[in-house]
Amino acid sequence: MTAHSANEIEVLMDRLLDLGDSDRRALLVELENDDPALAKRMRRLLSFVADEETLPGEVHQSAPALMTAFRTADRNQLIGQRLGAYEITHFVRRGGMGAVYRGERADGAFEQSVAIKILPARMASSERRDMFERERRYLATLEHPNIARIIDAGMAPDGSLYFIMEFIDGEPFDVALEDVNDDGRLRFFTDLCNAVSFCHRSLIAHGDLKPSNIFISDGRLRLLDFGVGRLIGPSAATPSSAPRGYSRNYAAPEQITSGEPSVAADIYSLGRLFERLIVKEKSDTELAAIAAKACAREPTDRYGSVDALKADLRAYQSNHVISALPQTAGYRMLKFTRRNVLIIASFSLIVLTLAAGLFTTSWQYRTATRQAARAEAVAAFVKNMFEEVDPEEAGVKPVTLRQVMDDSADRLANELSSAPGIYNEIKAVIASGYFGVGEYERALQMRTEVLEYAQGEYKPPNIELVGAQNAIAAVYRSYNKLDEAITLCRNSLKQLKALRSLYEKALADTHFCLSMNLAQKGGAKNIDEALRHRRQALAIYSDLYGDASPEYAKSLASLGMVVRAAEDYVTAAQNRETALAIAERHGLLMVPSFIRTRCNLALDYVALGRHAEAISANKKCLQLKKERLGDDHPEIATSLNNIARLNLQLGEINHALNAVNEGLAVARESIPSTNFTRLALEINKAAALWQSGEPELASILVSDVVERMSDQLGPEHGATKRANTIKARILLETGDVEEAARLLSASLEGLSQSWRADALLWRAEVAYKQGDHEGARKFADEAVRMRRTLPIFTPWQIAESEFVRARAADDSAEAIAAAEILVSLPPNHIRRIEAQAYLDGQK
């Protein structure tokens, strides 16, 4: 039988006490195989601790230091005792490096709850006391938001050493993370790295990083228990012969051998925590590589510092290369592609599926042999597209994806024009890239060429034709060529039905195409049909991917526009909130399609009267879009239009003008003149100009926009009617009362509830100017009722309708009450000027 010293038995006992039941049993089994006598002894000691009985005599003779340590840590013996200004109140837990108690300040100075860590008796040697004195001075200097503060330290009357620390009422790391999503886990782990890095910069190694020494309290991570820690660097003492405790599951191999904490050992422990609590069962190659590098057996193979580990975590989260993997050209290309996934969602989905050899886009349904051959050629071309512009290469200035598309289009014509099948498939990929960056004209040109090729190669019904038609329909919707888009989608649906619905994703995509275009076209009949196609599309997406998948979430979010067109703002908001919750679970909130969802949710909030939430969401959306897409992307113009609309709703006309001018500067460079966003920006500018007292300028602008809308969408389209109501109110201001009356009468039918309320109010003003005060009062009554009922309207807008009604009814009391609200608007707002003039006239 091998002889073991008391210190060796103590260290082994500490390890066993520190383990969970299953790990403790596993270690005892291992001991049984290696040294049965030692295993028997350790089982007896564990039995003693569990039963709190008297220490067996044979152990007393062979390990007197251990007996003292157990007596010191006895949970009942110390309760009620004073250590300095603090009284021990109750036992909390026992670990490898002593016992932890809760205490209260008992000197009457003030109330304070603390944690008291009493170290084992073996730590009280003269050598260890000298080290303790040096180390506690350093530990007391650790002031960091993620580190539990050391308040005091000293020696108890029986010679035991103790620390008094800030008491943290929370949950251990592993327990607290059970209900935390992946993003939250990485955030907490980064906080832990920040705390450990701070310790190392303060020349202290923790030495015992494990879940029970890391707590989450009120959403904040706190690192505890520096009882094992030691100084590092020039101030460090020579290694102590007194054994230090540690947890076998998290301790580095060299720490198990020497017992000495170090920076490298802490990095190993962080790697073990990362491996067990963050990576877990996931098959993420990069996360696994980070864990493997941190947990390398040789210290020199690990990260050189905690900051280097954090750098890889940041690189992983931002889709840059990590140092833990070989820096191959293919890996750099993949990371570059993924970074740009976050810039162009529509293009990236095609690139990734092609590059990975998957066949999930709408026209990639073909026999496996042809599919593999074409996909291999396409993937090779796409790979080259990015390898030549890889910004990870030193000294290379990052390029835009618009440049990538231009270069690729030139290369395509030179390299693959002799292989028309592959040539047109790659052209479709490049066209999707142009569409994603807002180059609609180039996208339409290339997609039209792809369709013409498909029409020459295939006879309907054919899946190639379906995909090409749906791609063009998407561009047509951006141009507001809705009739053409709907015709293409209907033809695609007809072909798919003839193909007996063998292509489920293509079928869902076509229902989606019809739903979005019909909803944008407007009108009760079109919206009803759009809702039917929406239901069919979502049912298929749910069957294909499940209703908790990112694919389903994207469709649910986009199709929120359809229920919004039906004025069901509650369902629209619920759909988008559900989509964002799914995206958050999958870590996709920063993908452009879900940034867009957040922006659209802000519109729903406006309709529901949740204006403060809408303001915050719109500002965040604009910031995120600029970060991800650049300042000149068409999506920037869309967000600025939404901000302008909201500011008009709130009466902030100067902010509205700033937003609309900035949006138009972007739109004129990147959006066709017939695009709905550009037309909406110009309408909102006209409204802002009228409300700020410049009706002549507003009249010129709105007349041009209405003419373009009527030509593009038709006079009966909802957007044209809304534009005509704005034009009518501006004409009223310029004195053309009869034309204003005609336009309002023609536009009232078919407007949404909120726009109808506006039109009725303006019709009341027309009647008042025509001398029809009774008619004015009736129109105003209805406008007041609607504005009070619909949550979209703000207090000043309700007061505006009450002011018009009161003047028509010659009710000075109501008019004064309403005017006193309106004078809080900006000084140049036309309604403030009118209200102030009325109040002045009443004096």
Secondary structure as GFF3:
##gff-version 3
##sequence-region A 1 843
A	DSSP	alpha_helix	6	18	.	.	.	ID=ss1
A	DSSP	alpha_helix	21	34	.	.	.	ID=ss2
A	DSSP	alpha_helix	36	51	.	.	.	ID=ss3
A	DSSP	alpha_helix	57	62	.	.	.	ID=ss4
A	DSSP	alpha_helix	64	72	.	.	.	ID=ss5
A	DSSP	beta_strand	82	83	.	.	.	ID=ss6
A	DSSP	beta_strand	86	95	.	.	.	ID=ss7
A	DSSP	beta_strand	98	105	.	.	.	ID=ss8
A	DSSP	beta_strand	113	118	.	.	.	ID=ss9
A	DSSP	three_ten_helix	121	124	.	.	.	ID=ss10
A	DSSP	alpha_helix	126	139	.	.	.	ID=ss11
A	DSSP	beta_strand	150	155	.	.	.	ID=ss12
A	DSSP	beta_strand	161	166	.	.	.	ID=ss13
A	DSSP	beta_strand	171	172	.	.	.	ID=ss14
A	DSSP	alpha_helix	173	176	.	.	.	ID=ss15
A	DSSP	three_ten_helix	177	179	.	.	.	ID=ss16
A	DSSP	alpha_helix	182	201	.	.	.	ID=ss17
A	DSSP	beta_strand	204	205	.	.	.	ID=ss18
A	DSSP	three_ten_helix	211	213	.	.	.	ID=ss19
A	DSSP	beta_strand	214	217	.	.	.	ID=ss20
A	DSSP	beta_strand	220	223	.	.	.	ID=ss21
A	DSSP	beta_strand	230	231	.	.	.	ID=ss22
A	DSSP	three_ten_helix	233	235	.	.	.	ID=ss23
A	DSSP	alpha_helix	253	258	.	.	.	ID=ss24
A	DSSP	alpha_helix	263	273	.	.	.	ID=ss25
A	DSSP	pi_helix	274	279	.	.	.	ID=ss26
A	DSSP	alpha_helix	285	294	.	.	.	ID=ss27
A	DSSP	three_ten_helix	299	301	.	.	.	ID=ss28
A	DSSP	alpha_helix	306	317	.	.	.	ID=ss29
A	DSSP	alpha_helix	329	341	.	.	.	ID=ss30
A	DSSP	alpha_helix	345	355	.	.	.	ID=ss31
A	DSSP	alpha_helix	368	387	.	.	.	ID=ss32
A	DSSP	alpha_helix	401	415	.	.	.	ID=ss33
A	DSSP	alpha_helix	420	436	.	.	.	ID=ss34
A	DSSP	alpha_helix	440	457	.	.	.	ID=ss35
A	DSSP	alpha_helix	463	478	.	.	.	ID=ss36
A	DSSP	alpha_helix	482	498	.	.	.	ID=ss37
A	DSSP	alpha_helix	504	521	.	.	.	ID=ss38
A	DSSP	alpha_helix	524	545	.	.	.	ID=ss39
A	DSSP	alpha_helix	550	558	.	.	.	ID=ss40
A	DSSP	alpha_helix	560	565	.	.	.	ID=ss41
A	DSSP	alpha_helix	569	585	.	.	.	ID=ss42
A	DSSP	alpha_helix	592	607	.	.	.	ID=ss43
A	DSSP	alpha_helix	611	629	.	.	.	ID=ss44
A	DSSP	alpha_helix	634	649	.	.	.	ID=ss45
A	DSSP	alpha_helix	653	670	.	.	.	ID=ss46
A	DSSP	alpha_helix	676	691	.	.	.	ID=ss47
A	DSSP	alpha_helix	695	713	.	.	.	ID=ss48
A	DSSP	alpha_helix	718	734	.	.	.	ID=ss49
A	DSSP	alpha_helix	737	747	.	.	.	ID=ss50
A	DSSP	alpha_helix	753	769	.	.	.	ID=ss51
A	DSSP	alpha_helix	773	789	.	.	.	ID=ss52
A	DSSP	alpha_helix	795	808	.	.	.	ID=ss53
A	DSSP	alpha_helix	812	822	.	.	.	ID=ss54
A	DSSP	alpha_helix	830	842	.	.	.	ID=ss55
###
